[in-house]
Amino acid sequence: MAKWILRLVALAYLLFLLILPIGLIGWRTFADGLAPVIESLTSEEALHAMRVTVEVAIWAVVLNTVFGVGAAILLVRREFPGKRLLNALIDLPLAVSPVVVGLALILAYGKYSTVGGWLETAGIQVIFSVPGMVLATVFVSLPLVVRAIVPVLEQMGDDQEQAARTLGAGGWATFRRITVPGIRGALGYGIVLCLARALGEYGAVAVVSGKIVGETQTLTLFVEERYLNYEVLTAFAAASLLALVAVATLLITRVLRPKEGN
């Protein structure tokens, strides 16, 4: 009896917290048919927001993939002073509010900061432009690739890598032929998680972007702007698109997630 009660409580919790709100968004989006939705999502502003979102997300995924693989190998395969500190710092984005991240980036790279002022003089604008949005997105999604790869590297051990080096393989050849095939599934899992986080980021990007329509507006910011301007259908259409991306990501991660014991 207790088992069934716990199941019903869990289902009710998910129903009211996840399924019902998302279902209502979908219902409101397609209440008047598909044509208005397509028209809303193909407007110039919506398409530009999609392009900016994809651009920022791709840069964030590339940077976090390179960093994530390197940091994971460093944490698992090397011993060095400050290793525990690095390990803790990697998880910092999980504990810090994205809004705080955005504010910190403005203080560090804003027009009136030392670094930001120097970059502005060199013709590089960070805050209120795409580079700042990329930095914010990289920060909030930084741990995902690392934390996906570290357990797999620990499980693999380094016997095969040491054997390859003994047989004369260089560091790059060992990495390409031994390490990468071993972490391929975990790497794909981390990349998909990072991409999903980047596509759906709002808080930090909202602070550093300036929310400039047609310039620094991502799809999440587009949803907010349209809803506040009473363009409800457009807001719901964009929100439904983000929800579909989230569902697709969930399905992909279920396939790519490393199996326990493998």
Backbone as a ProteinNet text record, in pm:
[ID]
protein_1_A
[PRIMARY]
MAKWILRLVALAYLLFLLILPIGLIGWRTFADGLAPVIESLTSEEALHAMRVTVEVAIWAVVLNTVFGVGAAILLVRREFPGKRLLNALIDLPLAVSPVVVGLALILAYGKYSTVGGWLETAGIQVIFSVPGMVLATVFVSLPLVVRAIVPVLEQMGDDQEQAARTLGAGGWATFRRITVPGIRGALGYGIVLCLARALGEYGAVAVVSGKIVGETQTLTLFVEERYLNYEVLTAFAAASLLALVAVATLLITRVLRPKEGN
[TERTIARY]
82.5	0	86.8	188.1	277.1	346.8	381.6	449.2	360.6	232.7	141	117.2	113	94.3	212.4	334.2	453.5	453.1	409.7	403.1	302.6	187.7	85	132.1	201.1	253.6	355.5	445.9	546.9	482.3	382.6	314.4	238.8	171.8	98.7	194.1	308.9	410.1	456.8	489.6	534.4	422.6	299.1	186	167.1	164	136.5	258.6	378.5	498.7	550.4	538.9	598.2	495.1	419.6	332	222.7	154.4	43.1	88.1	192.6	234.4	279.7	360.4	407.5	292.1	200.5	83.7	-2.5	-19.8	-99.3	-33.1	100.5	171.3	147	159	133.5	-9.1	-104.9	-245.2	-271.8	-219.1	-239.4	-168.9	-58.1	17.1	-60.9	-117.5	-182.5	-334.6	-387.9	-533.8	-597.9	-527.1	-581.5	-523.1	-460.1	-404.3	-254.6	-200.6	-55.8	-8.7	-93.9	-52.6	-5.9	-78.8	-30.8	102.3	123.3	248.7	365.5	348.5	453.3	481	374.9	391.6	469.2	439.8	507.7	655.5	687.2	824.8	909.4	846.3	921.8	933	893.6	912.3	1060.8	1097	1237.8	1298.7	1224.1	1275.9	1295.7	1199.5	1210	1327.6	1343.7	1454.3	1588.7	1596.2	1721.8	1751.8	1648.9	1668.1	1716.4	1663.5	1708.1	1854.1	1891.3	2029.9	2126.5	2091.3	2177.4	2186.7	2074.3	2073.3	2164.6	2153.6	2236.1	2383.4	2413.4	2552.4	2615.5	2545	2596.6	2612.4	2513.4	2517.5	2633	2655.5	2763.6	2899.4	2921.3	3047.5	3064.8	2958.4	2966.8	2998.3	2935.9	2959.9	3103.3	3151.6	3289.1	3389.4	3375.6	3469.4	3461.7	3340.8	3326.8	3368.1	3358.4	3404.8	3557.2	3623.8	3770	3816.4	3757.6	3795.4	3757.5	3637.8	3588.8	3674.5	3714.9	3799.7	3935.5	3994	4124.7	4120.2	4017.7	4006.2	3979.7	3898	3868.8	3994.5	4072.6	4198.1	4294.1	4300.1	4388	4348.3	4218	4171.2	4188.9	4174.3	4178.3	4318	4392.8	4521.5	4643.7	4626.2	4741.7	4723.8	4837.3	4840.5	4918.7	4862.8	4928.3	4874.4	4951.5	4903.9	4779.7	4680.5	4559.1	4454.8	4476.9	4382.3	4243.9	4238.1	4108.8	4039.5	4117.7	4059.8	4000.1	4073.4	4021.7	3893.7	3892.2	3774.5	3654	3677.1	3567.9	3522.9	3618.5	3584.5	3499.7	3522	3445.1	3296	3264.1	3123.1	3065.5	3146.6	3099.9	2977.1	2970.4	2851.7	2720.9	2726.8	2605.5	2553.1	2641.6	2603.5	2575.7	2625	2611.5	2491.7	2413.9	2299.8	2346.6	2280	2318.3	2314.8	2225.3	2219.3	2347.1	2397.6	2523.2	2637.4	2633	2734.5	2733.5	2614.5	2604.3	2658.9	2625.5	2675.4	2827.4	2881.2	3026.7	3095.7	3037.4	3096.3	3093.8	2987.9	2981.4	3090.8	3111.2	3214.8	3354.2	3372.2	3504.6	3531.1	3427.8	3449.7	3365.6	3301	3222.5	3309.6	3245.7	3315.4	3404.7	3363.4	3436.3	3530	3545	3643	3777.9	3883.5	4018.1	4029.8	3991.6	4001.8	3902.5	3778.5	3676.9	3709.9	3763	3801.3	3912.8	4010.5	4120	4068.5	3975.8	3918.5	3836.5	3761.5	3683.4	3775.5	3889.9	3987.3	4041	4054.9	4103.3	3993.3	3872.9	3762.2	3684.1	3699.7	3629.5	3530.1	3403.1	3299.4	3254	3261.6	3224.4	3082	3058	2925.8	2829	2703.4	2598.4	2630.1	2697	2724.5	2740.2	2757.1	2763.1	2877.4	3000	3106.5	3070.1	3005.1	2963.6	2859.3	2768.9	2666.5	2729.4	2833.1	2904.3	2973.8	3040.7	3108.4	3009.9	2894.9	2794.4	2743.9	2721	2669.3	2774.9	2899.8	3009.7	3017.9	3006.1	3017.2	2908.6	2783	2674.1	2671.1	2729.1	2727.1	2862.9	2957.2	3094.8	3109.9	3038.6	3065.1	3013.4	2924.3	2848.6	2934.1	3023.1	3108.1	3208.9	3267.9	3367	3305.2	3190.3	3128.2	3072.8	3051.4	3009.8	3127.4	3246.6	3363.6	3441	3451.5	3536	3504.5	3378.2	3351.4	3393.5	3378.9	3415.5	3567	3640.4	3786.9	3834	3769.9	3807.2	3779.2	3668.1	3632.5	3724.8	3766.8	3856	3992.6	4041.7	4179.7	4275.1	4404.5	4502.5	4593.1	4551	4634.9	4658.2	4552.1	4566	4650.2	4633.6	4711.9	4860.6	4891.2	5030.5	5089.6	5009.5	5057.9	5088.8	5002	5024.3	5153.6	5177	5300.2	5423	5410.2	5520.9	5557.1	5454.8	5476.9	5520.8	5538.6	5593.4	5494	5367.6	5268.4	5290.4	5278.3	5291.4	5165.5	5170.9	5056.8	4932.1	4947.5	4831.2	4772.8	4860.2	4811.8	4739.4	4792.9	4726.8	4590.5	4585.6	4458.4	4355.6	4399.9	4307.5	4260.7	4349.4	4316.1	4268.8	4302.5	4265.2	4164.9	4200.9	4116.2	3983.5	3987.6	3864.7	3763	3803.7	3704.3	3644.8	3725.2	3675.5	3574.3	3585.9	3495.7	3392.2	3384.2	3298	3153	3097.7	2958.8	2938.3	3027.9	3016.8	3036.3	3126.3	3150.2	3025.5	2963.8	2840.7	2730.5	2720.4	2621.3	2644.9	2771	2803.1	2778.5	2809.8	2788.6	2640.6	2557.7	2413.5	2357.8	2401.7	2358.4	2402.5	2526.5	2579.5	2501	2468.8	2391.9	2253.6	2189.3	2055.7	2059.3	2159.9	2173.6	2200.2	2281.3	2314.6	2193.7	2116.7	2000.3	1893.1	1883.2	1778	1820.8	1946	1995	1922.1	1889.2	1820.3	1890.7	1909.8	1951.4	2077.7	2188.7	2316	2314.1	2253.6	2246.5	2160.5	2053.1	1965.8	2041.1	2135.8	2210.6	2314.7	2390.2	2503.1	2464.1	2345.7	2308.5	2250.9	2186.6	2116.3	1979.4	1946.7	1815.2	1781.9	1879.6	1859.3	1791.3	1668.8	1590.5	1660.7	1675.8	1739.5	1890	1948.6	2094.4	2142.4	2099.3	2147.9	2032.9	1930.3	1813.6	1814.3	1825	1815.1	1667.8	1642	1503.5	1435.2	1508.2	1448	1412.2	1498.6	1469.2	1355.6	1347.7	1239.4	1105.1	1100	976.4	931.3	1025.1	991	941.9	1014.2	980.1	843.1	813.6	684.2	570	592.1	487.3	457.4	561.1	540.2	473.9	489.1	424.8	290.5	238.4	105.7	93	205.9	203	211.3	100.7	99	122.6	59.4	75.4	221	286.5	427.3	513.3	486.2	561.2	540.5	416.7	388.8	450.8	451.5	510.9	660.4	729.7	873.2	899.6	814.2	830.1	808.5	712.7	688.4	808.2	870.1	989.8	1101.1	1120.6	1221.1	1185.8	1056.6	1013.9	1040	1016.4	1044.4	1193.3	1275.7	1420.4	1457.9	1394.4	1422	1382.9	1268.2	1223.9	1317.4	1356.3	1450.2	1582.7	1627.6	1751.3	1739.1	1625.4	1602.6	1611.7	1550	1553.9	1695.5	1768.7	1905.9	1995.4	1979.8	2063.3	2033.1	1909.1	1875.6	1950.1	1972.8	2044.7	2194.9	2246.3	2390.5	2444.3	2358.6	2406.3	2483.4	2606.3	2686.6	2615.9	2614	2549.4	2637.5	2577.3	2653.7	2706.1	2831.8	2893.4	2962.4	2947.9	3016.5	3148.3
-120.6	0	127	126.1	242.1	267.4	157	171.2	244.1	209.9	273.5	419.3	448.9	587.8	673.1	620.1	693.2	716.9	616.7	632.4	740.5	740.3	840	980.4	992	1121.8	1172	1082.7	1120.5	1161.9	1085.5	1118.5	1250.1	1272	1397.3	1515.9	1497.9	1603.4	1640.2	1538.5	1562.7	1621.5	1576.5	1625.7	1775.9	1820.2	1961.3	2050.5	1993.7	2075.3	2082.1	1971.2	1964.1	1946.3	1838.2	1799.8	1901.8	1945.8	2040.1	2174	2239.3	2367.6	2355.6	2251.9	2235.1	2200.6	2116.9	2081.5	2202.1	2292.1	2412.5	2504.7	2512.7	2594	2537.6	2404.3	2341.8	2363.4	2351.8	2370.3	2513.4	2611.3	2751.6	2784.7	2718	2745.9	2704	2583.5	2527.8	2537.4	2620.3	2632.5	2685.3	2771.6	2829.5	2766.8	2652.6	2583	2604.1	2544.5	2546.6	2672	2727.3	2840.8	2961.6	3004	3119.2	3091.5	2967.2	2930.9	2945.6	2892	2902.5	3048.1	3126.1	3269	3340.1	3304.5	3367.2	3332.9	3207	3160.5	3195.3	3243.6	3279.1	3430.4	3506.5	3651.6	3684.3	3801.1	3840.9	3841	3891.8	3898.3	3758.7	3669	3532.9	3459	3470.6	3403.1	3456.3	3586.6	3644.2	3593.4	3585	3533.1	3388.5	3310.7	3172.1	3165.6	3251	3253	3289.2	3391.1	3431	3319.2	3255.3	3144.4	3032.4	2994.5	2885.2	2924.3	3047.4	3094.4	3089.3	3143.2	3143.4	3001	2916.9	2779.3	2700.6	2717.3	2643.4	2683.8	2814.8	2859.9	2805.1	2807.5	2757.8	2609	2531.3	2387.4	2357.3	2427.4	2404	2434.4	2550.5	2590	2496.4	2460.9	2373.2	2229.6	2188.4	2054.7	2046.7	2145.2	2147.8	2154.7	2247.7	2259.7	2134.3	2081.6	1967.6	1843.9	1814.3	1697.2	1716.7	1834.8	1861.6	1858.4	1921.5	1925.7	1786.6	1706.3	1571	1485.1	1492.5	1415.5	1464.6	1594.8	1651.4	1604.2	1602.8	1564.3	1415.3	1333.6	1188.3	1131.3	1184	1122.9	1193.3	1308.4	1382.8	1417.3	1429	1480.1	1610.8	1715.7	1845.4	1929.9	2026.4	2115.3	2192.2	2201.2	2273.7	2189.9	2058.9	1972.2	1976.2	1970.3	1973	2107.6	2214.4	2346.8	2356.1	2306.1	2304.7	2223.3	2109.7	2022.9	2095.2	2173.2	2247.5	2364.3	2432.7	2548.2	2509.9	2390.2	2345.5	2338.5	2307.6	2298.3	2432.1	2537.4	2668.7	2719.5	2703.2	2752.1	2689.1	2570.6	2506.7	2574.5	2644.5	2707	2856.4	2919.3	3064.2	3096.8	3194.5	3237.3	3292.1	3256	3310.3	3462.9	3523.8	3670.1	3727	3662.2	3704.3	3689	3581.2	3559.3	3674.7	3712.5	3823.2	3952.4	3981.7	4103.2	4100.2	3983.5	3970.4	3993.8	3944.8	3965.3	4112.8	4182.1	4325.6	4399.9	4362.8	4427.4	4398.7	4277.4	4238.4	4288.1	4285.1	4314.4	4431.7	4504.2	4619.8	4733.1	4828.6	4939.8	5016.7	5024.1	5106.3	5024.7	4895.2	4815.3	4824.9	4783	4791.1	4704.7	4576.5	4484.1	4521.5	4548.8	4584.1	4711.6	4810.6	4935.6	4914.4	4830.1	4801.1	4729.9	4635	4562.7	4656.2	4747.2	4844.4	4931.8	4971.7	5051.2	4974.5	4841.4	4756.1	4720.5	4771.5	4746.9	4620.1	4565.1	4442.1	4472.5	4466	4488.4	4353.7	4337.7	4210.7	4216.9	4313	4325.6	4390.7	4346	4389.5	4350.7	4236.9	4181.8	4030.7	3963.9	3817.7	3760.8	3817.8	3761.9	3752.6	3854.9	3850.4	3743.8	3725.8	3622.8	3483.8	3469.5	3341.5	3313.9	3415	3398.1	3357.4	3423.3	3391.1	3247.8	3207.7	3072.8	2967.3	2997	2904.9	2883.5	2990	2979.9	2889.5	2913.3	2839.1	2692	2659.8	2520.8	2452.3	2518	2468.3	2327.8	2290.5	2160	2038.9	2058.5	1946.1	1845.2	1891.4	1798.9	1731.8	1810.6	1755.1	1644.4	1670.3	1573.5	1451.5	1463.1	1345.6	1253.7	1311.7	1233.7	1175	1248.1	1205.3	1063.6	1026.2	889.5	781.3	810.6	712.1	694.8	803.1	794.5	716.5	740.5	667.8	518.7	486.6	346.4	278.9	353.1	298	260.5	342.6	324.9	371.8	358.6	405.4	293.3	167.9	55.4	57	77.6	77	195.2	309.4	426.2	404.7	346.6	318.2	214.3	114.9	13.4	75.5	168.3	235	316.8	385.7	463.5	373.1	258.9	162.9	113	99.4	51	162.9	282.4	390.3	493.2	482	579.7	712.3	821	952.8	992	1107.5	1152.9	1174.5	1238.1	1263.9	1134.5	1042.5	914.8	835.2	836.2	765.9	826.6	958.7	1027.3	994.8	999	979.6	835.3	738.6	598.2	522.7	572.2	500.3	580.2	705	783	822	879.1	926.3	813.9	697.1	589.8	546.1	552.8	510.4	605.2	733.6	832.6	883.3	822	875.6	892.5	788.4	796.5	903.6	909.8	1011.7	1151	1164.3	1294	1341.5	1251.2	1286.8	1325.9	1253.9	1284.4	1423.6	1453.4	1584.4	1696.3	1673.4	1775.8	1807.3	1703	1725	1802	1765.6	1838.5	1984.5	2005.9	2141.6	2221.7	2159.4	2227.1	2265.5	2173.3	2202	2316.7	2314.5	2422.6	2555.3	2553.1	2676.2	2732.4	2645.5	2691.4	2751.3	2698.8	2744.8	2848.1	2894.8	2989.2	3123.3	3177.6	3306.3	3407.9	3373.5	3470.6	3546.6	3474.9	3542	3615.7	3553.6	3616.3	3741.9	3739.6	3857.1	3977.3	3953.3	4062.8	4119.5	4033.2	4080.8	4117.8	4078.5	4103.3	4241.8	4297.1	4423.4	4405.4	4281.7	4249.3	4338.8	4360.7	4447.5	4368.4	4405.3	4334	4343.8	4229.7	4226.8	4226.7	4228.1	4227.3	4123.7	4137.8	4047.2	3974.9	3946.7	3879.8	3731.5	3646.5	3501.9	3461.2	3334.2	3288.3	3298.5	3272.1	3286.2	3431.7	3524.5	3666	3709.9	3646.9	3675.8	3637.4	3523.5	3479.6	3584.1	3629	3727.4	3857.9	3906.7	4035	4030.9	3922.4	3911.6	3897.1	3821.4	3802.8	3934.4	4010.8	4138.9	4241.3	4222.7	4312	4257	4159.6	4102.7	4029.6	3988.6	3903.1	3757.9	3715.2	3588.8	3469.7	3466.9	3353.3	3336.2	3446.4	3438.8	3388.3	3437.8	3393.4	3244.3	3198.7	3056.5	2969.6	3020.6	2943.9	2925	3032.4	3022.7	2934.1	2945.5	2861.6	2714.7	2687	2548	2492.3	2577.6	2534.6	2497.6	2579.4	2549.2	2421.1	2400.3	2278.8	2154.6	2166.5	2053.8	2021.2	2124.8	2103.6	2030.9	2069.8	2005.3	1858	1827.3	1688	1606.5	1664.8	1595.7	1570.6	1668.6	1652.9	1539.6	1533.2	1427.1	1289.7	1276.7	1148.3	1112	1211.5	1185.4	1147.6	1217.6	1185.5	1046.8	1002.4	866.9	762.6	794.3	702.3	708.6	830.2	849.4	827.7	829.5	821	691.3	700.3	580.1	481.3	355.5	252.5	212.9	192.4	150.1	9.4	-6.9	-138.8	-156.7	-58.9	-67.5	8
0	0	0	86.6	94.3	-38.7	-108.8	-237.9	-338.6	-341.2	-435.2	-399.1	-269.8	-226.9	-270.9	-253.4	-295.3	-445.5	-521.9	-667.4	-706.7	-641.7	-673.4	-636.7	-521.6	-481.6	-583.7	-628.5	-727.2	-859.1	-903.9	-1028.8	-1018.9	-904.1	-884.7	-883.1	-819.6	-813.9	-954	-1034.4	-1171	-1256.4	-1232.2	-1310.3	-1292.5	-1168	-1141.4	-1163.1	-1150.7	-1163.4	-1306.9	-1382.7	-1515.6	-1626.8	-1617.2	-1729	-1753.8	-1648.9	-1665.6	-1723.7	-1669	-1728.6	-1873.7	-1902.4	-2040.3	-2133.2	-2084.3	-2164.6	-2197	-2100.6	-2123.1	-2225.5	-2221.5	-2321.6	-2461.2	-2473	-2602.7	-2649.8	-2557.8	-2594.6	-2639.6	-2564.9	-2601.6	-2732.7	-2760	-2882.7	-3005.7	-3002.1	-3121.6	-3117.1	-3027.3	-3015.6	-3143.5	-3215.5	-3339.1	-3464.7	-3451.4	-3565.7	-3580.9	-3685.3	-3707.3	-3780.1	-3867.3	-3950.9	-3868.8	-3764.6	-3686	-3615.8	-3577.7	-3511.3	-3608.5	-3729	-3829.9	-3864	-3875.9	-3906.9	-3795.8	-3669.5	-3556.6	-3552.7	-3583.3	-3574	-3695.9	-3800.9	-3922.1	-3940.9	-3839.4	-3847.4	-3840.9	-3886.6	-3890	-3750.3	-3651.4	-3514.5	-3455.7	-3482.3	-3428.8	-3491.3	-3621.6	-3689.3	-3642	-3619.9	-3570.7	-3430.2	-3345.6	-3210.2	-3213.4	-3307.2	-3321.9	-3364.8	-3460.1	-3507.5	-3395.6	-3317.6	-3206.1	-3103.2	-3075.3	-2978.8	-3023.7	-3150.1	-3202.6	-3204.1	-3243.4	-3246.9	-3108.2	-3009.4	-2872.5	-2820.7	-2848.1	-2798.4	-2860.1	-2989	-3056.1	-2998.6	-2982.6	-2924.1	-2782.7	-2704.9	-2567.3	-2564.8	-2653.2	-2657.1	-2700	-2802.2	-2848.9	-2738	-2674.4	-2569.9	-2449.4	-2408.9	-2293.1	-2323.8	-2448.5	-2485.2	-2476.5	-2533.4	-2526.3	-2381.5	-2305.5	-2164.7	-2086.4	-2112.8	-2035.9	-2051.8	-2174.9	-2198.3	-2131.6	-2150.2	-2090.1	-1938.7	-1880.2	-1734.6	-1677.1	-1744.9	-1696.4	-1694.6	-1802.8	-1807.8	-1700.3	-1680.4	-1578.9	-1439	-1410.2	-1277.8	-1249.9	-1353.5	-1333	-1350.4	-1445.8	-1481.4	-1420.2	-1358.4	-1308.3	-1160.8	-1094.6	-957.6	-958	-897.2	-898.8	-783.6	-738.2	-631.7	-678.2	-592.9	-627.7	-699.3	-706.1	-777.5	-713	-581.6	-512.7	-531.7	-536.4	-560.2	-699.3	-799.8	-936.4	-944.8	-878.5	-878.5	-819.7	-714.3	-651.6	-738.8	-801	-883.6	-1004.4	-1056.5	-1172.5	-1140.8	-1015.4	-975.6	-931	-930.2	-884.2	-959.7	-1093.1	-1164.3	-1118.3	-1057.1	-1007.9	-882.3	-811.8	-685.8	-697.7	-803.8	-819.8	-907.8	-867.7	-948.4	-1082.8	-1192.2	-1323.6	-1328.9	-1253.3	-1250.9	-1190.8	-1085.9	-1024.8	-1125.1	-1202.4	-1306.1	-1406	-1450.3	-1544.8	-1488.3	-1364.1	-1301.1	-1287.7	-1249.7	-1236.7	-1370	-1477.2	-1609.6	-1649.8	-1612.7	-1642	-1566.3	-1439.3	-1359.4	-1415.2	-1470.4	-1520.5	-1661.9	-1748.1	-1889.4	-1941.2	-1851	-1892.5	-1943.7	-2002.4	-2066.7	-1969.8	-1843.4	-1746.8	-1658	-1686.1	-1614.2	-1685.2	-1616.7	-1675.7	-1800	-1785.7	-1899.1	-2008.5	-1968	-2065.9	-2141.2	-2068.2	-2133.8	-2235.3	-2198.7	-2292	-2416.6	-2396.3	-2510.3	-2599.3	-2535.9	-2613.7	-2698.8	-2640.1	-2715	-2834.8	-2817.7	-2926.4	-3025.8	-3001.8	-3093.1	-3065.2	-2945.1	-2908.4	-2798.1	-2828.6	-2728.9	-2673.7	-2543.4	-2479.3	-2425.2	-2338	-2277.6	-2375.9	-2371.6	-2463	-2606.9	-2622.2	-2754.4	-2740.8	-2852.7	-2853.9	-2769.5	-2772.5	-2689.1	-2540.5	-2487.9	-2348.4	-2323.6	-2418.4	-2406.7	-2410.4	-2493	-2498.7	-2366.2	-2311.1	-2182.9	-2073.9	-2070.1	-1968.9	-1985.3	-2107.9	-2133.9	-2104.4	-2139	-2106.6	-1956.6	-1880.8	-1735.2	-1677.4	-1714.3	-1650.6	-1692.3	-1809.4	-1856.4	-1843.1	-1777.4	-1769.5	-1709.5	-1602.1	-1539.7	-1616.8	-1713.4	-1767.7	-1842.9	-1929.5	-2004.4	-1910.7	-1821.2	-1727.5	-1644.8	-1584.7	-1494.4	-1566.5	-1697	-1774	-1803.3	-1820.9	-1863.3	-1745.8	-1635	-1522	-1473.8	-1448.8	-1399.9	-1499.9	-1628.7	-1730.7	-1736	-1727.1	-1724.1	-1601.6	-1487.5	-1366.4	-1381.6	-1444.9	-1465.6	-1566.9	-1668.2	-1770.3	-1713.4	-1619.6	-1576.6	-1686.1	-1659.9	-1759.2	-1810.1	-1790.6	-1833.8	-1984	-2061.3	-2207.1	-2254.8	-2191.5	-2230.5	-2200.9	-2085.8	-2052.7	-2147.2	-2185	-2278.5	-2415	-2458.2	-2587	-2584.4	-2473.1	-2462.9	-2459.3	-2392.6	-2386.9	-2525.8	-2611.5	-2747.6	-2842.1	-2788.6	-2870.4	-2919.4	-2880.1	-2923.6	-2851.1	-2922.9	-2862.5	-2787.8	-2722.9	-2644.3	-2727.6	-2845	-2930.6	-2985.7	-3028.3	-3082	-2974.1	-2853.2	-2742.7	-2713	-2711.4	-2686	-2794.5	-2920	-3032.1	-3045.1	-3019.6	-3044.6	-2921	-2801.5	-2679.6	-2596.8	-2567	-2476.2	-2539.2	-2658.8	-2722	-2745	-2800.6	-2814	-2680.4	-2574.2	-2443.7	-2382.9	-2414.2	-2354.6	-2453.8	-2571.9	-2677.6	-2630.8	-2568.8	-2523.6	-2418.5	-2319.5	-2214.2	-2270.6	-2366.6	-2429.6	-2503.4	-2578.3	-2648	-2551.3	-2441.8	-2338.3	-2280.3	-2247	-2192.2	-2290.2	-2417.9	-2520.3	-2536.2	-2536.7	-2551.4	-2431.7	-2311.1	-2191.6	-2197.9	-2239.5	-2250.5	-2353.3	-2466.7	-2570.7	-2520.6	-2449.9	-2397.4	-2296.9	-2210.8	-2110.8	-2179	-2282.9	-2353.7	-2428.3	-2490.3	-2565.8	-2474.8	-2352.7	-2262.7	-2160.7	-2165.9	-2065	-2075.6	-1958.7	-1955.2	-1864.8	-1736	-1635.5	-1667.9	-1685.9	-1711.7	-1844.9	-1946.2	-2078.4	-2074.7	-1995.4	-1985	-1929.9	-1839.6	-1777.9	-1874.3	-1941	-2022.3	-2164.9	-2209.8	-2349.7	-2373.6	-2269.5	-2290.3	-2352.2	-2392.5	-2451	-2570.5	-2656	-2771.8	-2882.9	-2915.5	-3017	-3152.1	-3216.7	-3347.3	-3342.1	-3220.8	-3208.8	-3108.1	-2983.1	-2878.1	-2809.1	-2881.1	-2823.4	-2859	-2757.7	-2779.2	-2776	-2799	-2804.8	-2668.8	-2561.1	-2428.4	-2399	-2438.5	-2421	-2512.6	-2629.4	-2724.1	-2663.6	-2595	-2530	-2427.5	-2344.2	-2241.3	-2304.1	-2403.7	-2465.1	-2530.8	-2602	-2669.4	-2568.7	-2462.8	-2362.1	-2291.5	-2256.3	-2189	-2280.4	-2412.2	-2509.6	-2558	-2484.3	-2508.5	-2642.1	-2699.5	-2818.4	-2769.1	-2708.9	-2634.6	-2725.6	-2840.4	-2930.6	-2972.2	-3006.7	-3046.5	-2931.6	-2810.8	-2693.3	-2669.4	-2680.5	-2659	-2768.4	-2891.7	-3001.7	-2979.2	-2940.7	-2913.9	-2791.9	-2690	-2570.6	-2604.9	-2692.4	-2733.8	-2810.9	-2892.4	-2965.1	-2867.4	-2764.6	-2662.8	-2588	-2561.9	-2493.1	-2578.9	-2710	-2800.1	-2802.5	-2801.1	-2795.8	-2666.8	-2555.9	-2427.5	-2429.8	-2488.1	-2495.5	-2584.2	-2698.6	-2786.9	-2716.3	-2638.8	-2563.2	-2462.1	-2395.1	-2297.2	-2362	-2479.4	-2548.6	-2592.7	-2641.6	-2686.5	-2569	-2457.4	-2341.6	-2286.8	-2300.2	-2256.4	-2338.4	-2466.9	-2554.1	-2528	-2509	-2497.3	-2356.3	-2256.8	-2118.7	-2097.2	-2043.1	-2020.6	-1929.7	-1971.1	-1890.7	-1773.7	-1658.4	-1541.8	-1563.5	-1531.2	-1546.5	-1677.5	-1773.1	-1902.6	-1897.4
[MASK]
++++++++++++++++++++++++++++++++++++++++++++++++++++++++++++++++++++++++++++++++++++++++++++++++++++++++++++++++++++++++++++++++++++++++++++++++++++++++++++++++++++++++++++++++++++++++++++++++++++++++++++++++++++++++++++++++++++++++++++++++++++++++++++++++++++++

